[in-house]
Every structure is written in structure tokens, then in C-alpha cells.
Amino acid sequence: MRNTCFALAVLSLSVSTIVAGEAPANSKLVLEDAFDRTELGKGWNSTTGDWKIVNGVLRGGEVAAEKHSAATRRLLETSNAVYELRFRFVDDAKAFHFGFDPASGALKKKGHLFSVIVTPNAWQIMKHIDKDRREEDPNETLAEQKTTFESGTWYSLRVTTWGNYVTARIDDKQPLKASHPTFGVKKPTLVFRCLGNGVEIDDLRVWAQMSR
């Protein structure tokens, strides 16, 4: 119970007192990417879709022939951390996902760990399906809010993970909070996905939370 209360207190602090661009207390900046270049380069792995840097921002969109959401990953192992980025919808984007895979061997599971999912009309925290146990362990929406995200408008997303707990905040919208027994595993990548065409991402920062 003591550990649970401590984790909730940390997450509450992260959500209520930290503004965009401000370093969390007791943390170390481990990644900062403003996409001020022409190629994604080392550390990025795009598996589906079309991902490219355009005018200083990362732009992603589906490729129709693939019949799959666009996905790219930034290699970076994290555990307890704070993740921040700006995003906006352009053209006919249907959804933006920011989430994680579990480290290899950490769970008896095939597939993504969890994501913050934003659509033009809502956002949510989702625990993803185990592709080897689809009926027993399906997708599960743990927190959700109906709200509008305008095309062409930049929004700031900040996600905090601490053990099995996660919180997410977008500007002045009501924060989302969730937990699941699988969330505390190490996460080897940051996963970005786009449904439709397209999503733009900028000013990516990650702070690793130091042990107390």
C-alpha cells in the first residue's frame, strides 16, 4: 500500500504542477529531438507507412497498399519516465497513437503494451491485446475523455509512467490516469502510429526519473 500511495502521489505531482517544456523534479533528460534535420537517422525504425521530416517536424501517414496503420519507433529503453511531445492532425488523419512495446521476454505476450490514443473527437489510454490470446486478453480502454482536437492545431502531450501507473495530459484538458499489472516492465522503444494521413510530431523530450 505504501508503494501504491507513493506512486499515485508522484503521478499527481507530474500532472498538476509541471507545464510543457519544464523538467520534472528528480529527473534526467535522456532524449531531446526537435527534428531540425532532413532525415530521421540513427535510432529510428519505421516499419509501415510513410515517415519523413518536413519543415522541421516529423510527419507520418499510411500507405494505402500496406493496409496497415503507419508505425515508427524511437529506440530508447525507459521504465519510470516522463515523455513529452507536440502533435497535430493534418489532412485526413483519423488517429494518433503514442505508446510502448514490452521488453523482449518481460511478458508472455505478443503485441504492444499500451498507448495514448487521440482521435479528432476523443482520447484514451488503452491496454493492447495479446495477439496470442485475443479472447482472453483483448484491447481494454482504461481511461477515456470525449473532447475535440482540431485539425491544424498543435497540442502538447505529456505522459508519465511510474511502475504500473500511467498518467497523460494534453494542455488544459482533464488528465487521464490508468494502471495495469503489465505496465511496469521495461520499455525498449517509443512507438508512434498514425491512422489515415497524416499526423505531425515535434519537440520530443524524455526525462528518466531517478531513484529516490
C-alpha positions in Angstrom: 0.0 0.0 0.0 2.8 2.4 0.8 4.4 1.9 -2.7 1.0 2.4 -4.3 0.3 5.7 -2.4 3.8 6.9 -3.3 3.3 6.2 -7.0 0.0 7.9 -7.0 1.5 11.0 -5.3 4.3 11.1 -7.9 1.8 10.9 -10.8 -0.4 13.5 -9.2 2.5 15.9 -8.9 3.5 15.3 -12.5 0.1 16.1 -13.8 -0.8 19.1 -11.6 2.4 21.1 -11.3 4.5 20.5 -14.5 4.0 22.7 -17.5 5.1 21.9 -21.1 8.8 22.1 -21.5 9.6 22.1 -17.8 11.9 19.4 -16.5 10.3 17.1 -13.9 11.9 17.1 -10.4 14.4 14.4 -9.7 14.9 13.5 -13.4 17.5 13.4 -16.2 16.9 14.5 -19.8 17.7 11.4 -21.9 16.2 12.4 -25.3 15.5 15.7 -27.0 14.6 15.8 -30.7 13.3 18.9 -32.4 13.7 17.3 -35.9 15.9 20.1 -37.2 17.3 18.0 -40.0 16.3 16.3 -43.2 16.4 12.6 -42.3 15.2 10.6 -39.2 18.6 8.9 -38.9 20.0 6.6 -36.3 17.8 5.4 -33.5 14.6 5.4 -35.6 12.9 2.4 -37.2 9.9 2.9 -39.5 8.1 -0.4 -40.2 5.0 0.8 -42.0 3.7 3.9 -43.6 5.5 7.0 -44.8 7.5 8.8 -42.2 9.6 11.9 -43.1 10.8 15.2 -41.7 9.1 18.1 -43.4 9.9 21.7 -42.5 11.4 20.7 -39.1 8.6 18.3 -38.0 8.1 14.6 -38.2 5.2 13.7 -40.5 3.6 10.3 -40.7 0.8 8.8 -42.8 -0.5 5.5 -44.0 0.5 3.9 -47.4 -2.8 2.5 -48.9 -1.2 -0.6 -50.4 0.0 -1.7 -47.0 -3.5 -1.8 -45.5 -1.9 -1.1 -42.1 -1.5 1.9 -39.7 1.7 3.8 -40.2 4.2 3.0 -37.4 7.7 4.2 -36.4 9.7 3.6 -33.3 12.4 5.5 -31.5 14.9 3.2 -29.8 15.2 4.2 -26.1 14.9 1.9 -23.1 12.8 3.5 -20.3 11.0 2.5 -17.2 9.9 5.3 -14.8 9.9 8.3 -17.1 8.2 11.4 -18.4 7.6 11.8 -22.1 6.6 15.0 -23.9 5.8 16.0 -27.5 3.7 18.2 -29.6 1.4 16.8 -32.2 -1.3 17.9 -34.7 -3.7 16.4 -37.2 -3.3 17.3 -40.8 -5.2 16.3 -44.0 -7.5 13.3 -43.2 -5.8 11.9 -40.1 -8.1 9.5 -38.2 -5.9 8.8 -35.1 -2.5 9.3 -33.4 -1.1 6.7 -31.1 1.9 7.2 -28.7 2.8 4.1 -26.8 5.2 1.3 -25.9 6.2 -2.3 -26.5 7.2 -4.5 -23.6 10.9 -5.6 -23.5 11.5 -8.9 -25.1 10.8 -11.7 -22.6 9.4 -9.4 -20.0 5.8 -10.6 -20.5 4.2 -13.7 -22.0 2.5 -11.5 -24.6 2.6 -10.8 -28.3 1.9 -7.2 -29.3 2.0 -3.6 -28.0 1.9 -2.8 -24.2 -0.3 0.3 -24.1 -0.9 3.6 -25.9 -2.3 7.0 -25.5 -4.7 7.3 -28.5 -6.0 10.6 -29.8 -8.7 11.0 -32.4 -10.4 14.2 -33.6 -13.3 13.5 -31.1 -11.7 11.8 -28.1 -8.6 10.5 -26.4 -7.9 7.4 -24.2 -5.4 5.2 -22.6 -5.6 1.6 -24.0 -4.0 -1.6 -22.8 -3.4 -3.5 -26.0 -4.4 -7.0 -27.0 -2.3 -10.1 -26.6 -2.2 -11.4 -30.1 -1.6 -14.9 -28.9 -4.6 -14.8 -26.5 -7.1 -12.5 -28.3 -10.3 -13.6 -26.5 -8.7 -13.9 -23.0 -6.7 -10.7 -23.2 -8.3 -8.2 -25.6 -7.8 -4.5 -26.1 -9.0 -2.6 -23.0 -9.8 1.1 -22.7 -8.7 2.1 -19.2 -9.5 5.8 -19.3 -11.2 8.0 -21.9 -12.5 11.5 -22.5 -14.7 12.8 -25.2 -13.3 16.1 -26.5 -12.4 17.9 -29.7 -8.9 18.1 -31.3 -9.0 20.5 -34.3 -7.1 19.7 -37.4 -4.1 22.0 -37.9 -3.9 22.9 -34.2 -0.8 22.0 -32.2 -1.3 20.2 -28.8 1.2 19.3 -26.1 1.1 15.7 -24.8 2.8 14.7 -21.6 2.8 11.1 -20.4 4.2 9.9 -17.0 4.9 6.2 -16.2 5.8 5.0 -12.7 5.6 1.3 -12.0 2.2 0.0 -13.1 0.8 3.6 -13.2 0.4 6.0 -16.1 -1.0 9.5 -16.4 -1.4 11.6 -19.6 -2.2 15.2 -20.0 -2.9 17.3 -23.1 -2.8 21.1 -22.5 -5.7 22.1 -20.2 -7.9 19.0 -20.8 -8.8 16.7 -17.9 -5.9 14.3 -17.3 -6.3 10.6 -17.9 -5.0 8.1 -15.3 -4.7 4.3 -15.5 -2.9 1.3 -14.2 -2.4 -2.3 -15.1 -0.1 -5.1 -13.7 1.8 -5.3 -17.0 2.7 -1.6 -17.3 5.8 -1.7 -15.0 8.0 -3.6 -17.4 10.9 -2.1 -19.2 10.1 -0.4 -22.5 12.7 -0.6 -25.2 11.1 1.8 -27.7 8.7 4.7 -28.1 6.0 3.7 -30.6 4.3 6.3 -32.8 1.4 5.3 -35.0 -0.9 7.2 -37.4 -4.2 6.1 -38.9 -5.0 8.0 -42.1 -2.9 10.7 -43.4 -1.3 12.4 -41.5 0.0 13.4 -38.1 2.8 15.8 -37.4 5.1 15.5 -34.3 7.6 17.9 -32.9 9.7 18.8 -29.8 10.1 15.2 -28.4 11.6 15.0 -24.9 12.1 12.2 -22.5 13.2 12.5 -18.9 14.2 9.4 -16.9 13.0 9.6 -13.3 15.9 9.0 -10.9 15.5 6.6 -8.0 14.7 8.1 -4.6 
